[in-house]
Amino acid sequence: MGAQIDLDIPVRPQTGQVIVTEKAVPFLPQPISTIRQTDEGGVMLGDSVEEKGTDDATIPGVLSVTAA
C-alpha cells in the first residue's frame, strides 16, 4: 500500500506468544499492561514479540517466563 503513495514501509515477520486461561467470570474491566480478559471470559497473559523470521515454533522458555 505504501508504494501507491511513494512511501517505503519495511515489513518483517514477527511472532509472539500469549497464555490464555479457561473462561472465568469477568473480573478485569480494563487491560493492565500484559494482562487482559476477553469478552468471553478467558484471560490473556503476556505479549512476547520475537524476531524469528518465518519460524513459527513455540519457545517453551518464553511461555514459562510468562507463566511465572
N, C-alpha and C positions, 0 to 999 in steps of 0.2 A: 504494500500500500504506500509506503514512504516514497518509493521510486516514482509514483504517479505525481508527486508534488516536489520532486527533486530533493528528497530528504533521505540520507543514508541512516538506516536503523539496523544496527547489527542484531542478529538473532543467534542464540546459542542454546543448546539443550541443557536443562537443569532438572534435577529430580528432588523430591522431598518425601519425608515420611511423617505420618501422624499416627497416634494410637486413638482408636475410637472405642468407647466403652459401650456396654449394653444400655438400653434406654432406661432413663430414670425420670422421676417426677421433676418438672422444671424447678431449678434452684439457683440458676445463674442468669439473671435478667440481662446482663450485658457482658461482652467478652472481656477477659482480663489477660492481657499480654498473649500468652500462648495457650490459654485455656478458653474454650467456648462451648456452649451447648447448642445443639441443633434444635430446630422446631419439633422434631420427633422425639427428643429427649436424650439422644446419645451425646456423650461428652467427648470433644476432640482435644487431645493433648499434644503439644509440640508443633513445630513448624520448620523442620530442618530444610536447608537448601544446600544441595550438593552439586558440584561441578563434575559430573561423571560421564559426560558425552552421551552416547546412546545406550549405555549400560543401565538397565532398569532393575537390577538385582537389589534386594533388600539387604541392608547392612545391619546385622544384629546389634553391633555396638552402638549405633545411633539410637535404636529403639530402647536398648537397656538404659541409656542415659536419660532418655525422655521418661521412661517408666520410673526411674529412681527419683 
